[in-house]
Amino acid sequence: MAKRVAIIGAGVSGLASIKCCLEEGLEPTCFERSDDIGGLWQFTEHVEEGRASLYKSVVTNSSKEMSCYSDFPFPEDYPNFVPHDQFLEYLKMYANKFNLLKCIQFKTPISCMIQGKSFKLL
Ligand SMILES: Cc1cc2nc3c(=O)[nH]c(=O)nc-3n(C[C@H](O)[C@H](O)[C@H](O)COP(=O)(O)OP(=O)(O)OC[C@H]3O[C@@H](n4cnc5c(N)ncnc54)[C@H](O)[C@@H]3O)c2cc1C
């Protein structure tokens, strides 16, 4: 039976973690507190506690060649430095291409218990 793995957060790191687990024959479940993937790259007009936020005009400060997943380049027609909405679109393409959404449980914030006390994980 495949080993089960818990992954917290469906941002850039969580998505890559899910993919790696699947490639290794593991059974990942990713717990995401929001209702969508992308983490930081999900733009919102309002600031949310415990969450880094983007301003509307954010463009990556690393080039698309340096920022992409090694096995999934950005589309040719994307600019060299990618606006945040296209970055999110790219992450959605990645998740769809590798069928990652089936492993994500949305609206599921994870907290941890230490010596009987519950702590929120940011
Ligand atoms: C303004 C800004 C600009 C940036 N620009 C660049 C750039 O140009 N190039 C670059 O490479 N990097 C840039 N970064 C760095 C950026 O942090 C990374 O690109 C990337 O988004 C980090 O991904 P992550 O998955 O580690 O974290 P995040 O994107 O923060 O994702 C974390 C996810 O985990 C979820 N989560 C958190 N806690 C819990 C919990 N307790 N339970 C359940 N779910 C939880 C969140 O909802 C979120 O979806 C920038 C950062 C900022 C703030």
The ligand as an SDF file (V2000), in Angstrom:
LIG
                    3D

 53 58  0  0  0  0  0  0  0  0999 V2000
    5.3780   40.7230   -3.4560 C   0  0  0  0  0  0  0  0  0  0  0  0
    6.1410   39.4310   -3.7390 C   0  0  0  0  0  0  0  0  0  0  0  0
    6.7310   39.2470   -4.9950 C   0  0  0  0  0  0  0  0  0  0  0  0
    7.4180   38.0760   -5.2620 C   0  0  0  0  0  0  0  0  0  0  0  0
    7.9890   37.9380   -6.4910 N   0  0  0  0  0  0  0  0  0  0  0  0
    8.6860   36.8250   -6.7750 C   0  0  0  0  0  0  0  0  0  0  0  0
    9.3170   36.6650   -8.0520 C   0  0  0  0  0  0  0  0  0  0  0  0
    9.2860   37.5530   -8.8930 O   0  0  0  0  0  0  0  0  0  0  0  0
    9.9720   35.5130   -8.3130 N   0  0  0  0  0  0  0  0  0  0  0  0
   10.0430   34.5140   -7.3790 C   0  0  0  0  0  0  0  0  0  0  0  0
   10.6300   33.4680   -7.6750 O   0  0  0  0  0  0  0  0  0  0  0  0
    9.4750   34.6430   -6.1730 N   0  0  0  0  0  0  0  0  0  0  0  0
    8.8230   35.7610   -5.8510 C   0  0  0  0  0  0  0  0  0  0  0  0
    8.2430   35.8980   -4.6200 N   0  0  0  0  0  0  0  0  0  0  0  0
    8.4180   34.8020   -3.6670 C   0  0  0  0  0  0  0  0  0  0  0  0
    7.1640   33.9360   -3.5580 C   0  0  0  0  0  0  0  0  0  0  0  0
    6.9860   33.7940   -2.1850 O   0  0  0  0  0  0  0  0  0  0  0  0
    7.3430   32.5990   -4.2870 C   0  0  0  0  0  0  0  0  0  0  0  0
    7.4040   32.8400   -5.6700 O   0  0  0  0  0  0  0  0  0  0  0  0
    6.2010   31.5800   -4.1040 C   0  0  0  0  0  0  0  0  0  0  0  0
    4.9240   32.1580   -4.2710 O   0  0  0  0  0  0  0  0  0  0  0  0
    6.2740   30.8690   -2.7580 C   0  0  0  0  0  0  0  0  0  0  0  0
    5.3920   29.7630   -2.8470 O   0  0  0  0  0  0  0  0  0  0  0  0
    4.9900   28.9090   -1.6060 P   0  0  0  0  0  0  0  0  0  0  0  0
    4.1490   27.7870   -2.1060 O   0  0  0  0  0  0  0  0  0  0  0  0
    6.2140   28.5370   -0.8470 O   0  0  0  0  0  0  0  0  0  0  0  0
    4.1720   29.9000   -0.6560 O   0  0  0  0  0  0  0  0  0  0  0  0
    2.7940   30.6560   -0.8880 P   0  0  0  0  0  0  0  0  0  0  0  0
    2.6630   31.1700   -2.2770 O   0  0  0  0  0  0  0  0  0  0  0  0
    2.7090   31.6440    0.2330 O   0  0  0  0  0  0  0  0  0  0  0  0
    1.6980   29.5280   -0.6780 O   0  0  0  0  0  0  0  0  0  0  0  0
    1.4020   28.9940    0.5830 C   0  0  0  0  0  0  0  0  0  0  0  0
    0.0260   28.3350    0.5050 C   0  0  0  0  0  0  0  0  0  0  0  0
   -0.2050   27.6280    1.7120 O   0  0  0  0  0  0  0  0  0  0  0  0
   -1.5040   27.9230    2.2000 C   0  0  0  0  0  0  0  0  0  0  0  0
   -1.4370   27.7990    3.6530 N   0  0  0  0  0  0  0  0  0  0  0  0
   -0.6400   28.5170    4.4930 C   0  0  0  0  0  0  0  0  0  0  0  0
   -0.8290   28.1170    5.7690 N   0  0  0  0  0  0  0  0  0  0  0  0
   -1.7520   27.1330    5.7280 C   0  0  0  0  0  0  0  0  0  0  0  0
   -2.3670   26.3270    6.7350 C   0  0  0  0  0  0  0  0  0  0  0  0
   -2.0720   26.4660    8.0330 N   0  0  0  0  0  0  0  0  0  0  0  0
   -3.2880   25.4100    6.3570 N   0  0  0  0  0  0  0  0  0  0  0  0
   -3.6030   25.2590    5.0450 C   0  0  0  0  0  0  0  0  0  0  0  0
   -3.0710   26.0070    4.0470 N   0  0  0  0  0  0  0  0  0  0  0  0
   -2.1470   26.9260    4.3900 C   0  0  0  0  0  0  0  0  0  0  0  0
   -1.7980   29.3400    1.7260 C   0  0  0  0  0  0  0  0  0  0  0  0
   -3.1830   29.6010    1.6450 O   0  0  0  0  0  0  0  0  0  0  0  0
   -1.1210   29.3330    0.3420 C   0  0  0  0  0  0  0  0  0  0  0  0
   -1.9890   28.8890   -0.6660 O   0  0  0  0  0  0  0  0  0  0  0  0
    7.5450   37.0600   -4.2890 C   0  0  0  0  0  0  0  0  0  0  0  0
    6.9640   37.2520   -3.0280 C   0  0  0  0  0  0  0  0  0  0  0  0
    6.2760   38.4240   -2.7490 C   0  0  0  0  0  0  0  0  0  0  0  0
    5.6690   38.5940   -1.3810 C   0  0  0  0  0  0  0  0  0  0  0  0
  1  2  1  0
  2  3  1  0
  2 52  2  0
  3  4  2  0
  4  5  1  0
  4 50  1  0
  5  6  2  0
  6  7  1  0
  6 13  1  0
  7  8  2  0
  7  9  1  0
  9 10  1  0
 10 11  2  0
 10 12  1  0
 12 13  2  0
 13 14  1  0
 14 15  1  0
 14 50  1  0
 15 16  1  0
 16 17  1  0
 16 18  1  0
 18 19  1  0
 18 20  1  0
 20 21  1  0
 20 22  1  0
 22 23  1  0
 23 24  1  0
 24 25  2  0
 24 26  1  0
 24 27  1  0
 27 28  1  0
 28 29  2  0
 28 30  1  0
 28 31  1  0
 31 32  1  0
 32 33  1  0
 33 34  1  0
 33 48  1  0
 34 35  1  0
 35 36  1  0
 35 46  1  0
 36 37  1  0
 36 45  1  0
 37 38  2  0
 38 39  1  0
 39 40  1  0
 39 45  2  0
 40 41  1  0
 40 42  2  0
 42 43  1  0
 43 44  2  0
 44 45  1  0
 46 47  1  0
 46 48  1  0
 48 49  1  0
 50 51  2  0
 51 52  1  0
 52 53  1  0
M  END
$$$$
